[in-house]
């Protein structure tokens, strides 16, 4: 009986609270009602027909200011986050294996290592923590991440978190605008390196997408070398559309730094970057010698996968994943060259 009486009292109290809220709402409506019928300055002025009102300036999207995230207090907090919790979480969820970092040794051993542009494939939100985990010093502690302005900087809270945790810089994923290019050029002149995804966004179906020319253009604009990267295994762990990660294993492979030739335009250089990332993808599934032998005859598997659609495309993707770290890796039959 006591529980029943308590339940009845709760219902009665809720009804009283609802009636009180309704009375307050009606009082406010009566007070604001006369003002709503009046015009300017209580309401926005009417705009004559044919007059185009310029948009109010916004500080979101590509206009979000991230300069504060590169100042000392924010950098100190980011170092603690990157080297501590984020590194431990990345290792626990993705168990990354890093290969090819020795291909950057010549640049790393210089007195003043130059800034670089890192261009990994993109299948998961894990790709950025994995890249930061794998990129060696001295570039890791001074790295900016090119992030989609229409995804990560739609609100102040979201943009602030991305800028603070990852040193993200908003860019237009469809095209590299002059404002973004000038900002990146100035930052790289100050010693900052860049992590950018040439695909523009995460893979929608597990296969890669064609590269856009942003990285090639920025390399030509800044003079920085492009370091191709391939990340294997991040899609099945936390791909697009997944609500929670499924722990697994990943591999991050670095390639030899690339520079545009004197007579090479952005389109051709971009194609060469994509081919270099595809080569690393073949290397991660086979071995160094097999991938180079395939490259010599133009037989490296494309990042975009087979041309056909439907179940055959998904079947080919499952076979590819069985060779990588997410499946049971098969032992490759290596054929070493006959050196006589």
Number of C-alpha atoms within 10 A of each C-alpha: 6 7 8 9 9 11 12 11 12 12 11 12 12 11 12 12 12 12 12 11 12 11 12 11 12 11 12 10 12 10 11 11 11 9 13 11 9 10 11 9 8 10 11 8 9 8 9 8 6 6 7 8 8 6 6 6 7 9 13 17 20 22 16 20 15 17 10 14 23 18 10 10 10 15 19 13 13 21 16 13 16 21 13 11 11 19 17 15 13 19 19 13 18 24 17 23 16 17 17 14 15 13 14 17 12 9 15 16 10 9 7 10 16 18 24 24 27 24 26 24 28 27 27 25 17 19 25 19 17 25 22 22 20 20 20 15 11 15 20 18 17 18 26 24 21 22 27 22 20 15 15 23 26 16 14 14 11 12 23 20 15 20 27 18 18 23 24 26 28 26 26 18 21 13 12 17 14 9 12 19 17 15 13 22 19 13 17 22 15 11 17 20 24 27 24 22 25 23 23 22 20 20 18 14 16 23 21 19 22 14 22 21 23 24 26 28 19 22 21 20 13 19 18 23 21 25 22 25 29 27 27 26 24 29 27 21 22 22 24 17 9 12 8 9 17 15 17 19 21 23 23 26 22 25 22 17 19 19 18 21 10 7 7 12 13 19 15 15 21 22 15 17 26 26 20 23 24 24 26 29 26 23 19 21 21 19 15 14 14 19 21 17 13 15 17 10 8 12 13 21 17 20 21 15 17 14 8 8 9 7 9 12 16 16 10 13 16 13 11 16 19 14 17 20 20 21 16 10 13 11 8 11 9 11 8 8 8 5 4 3
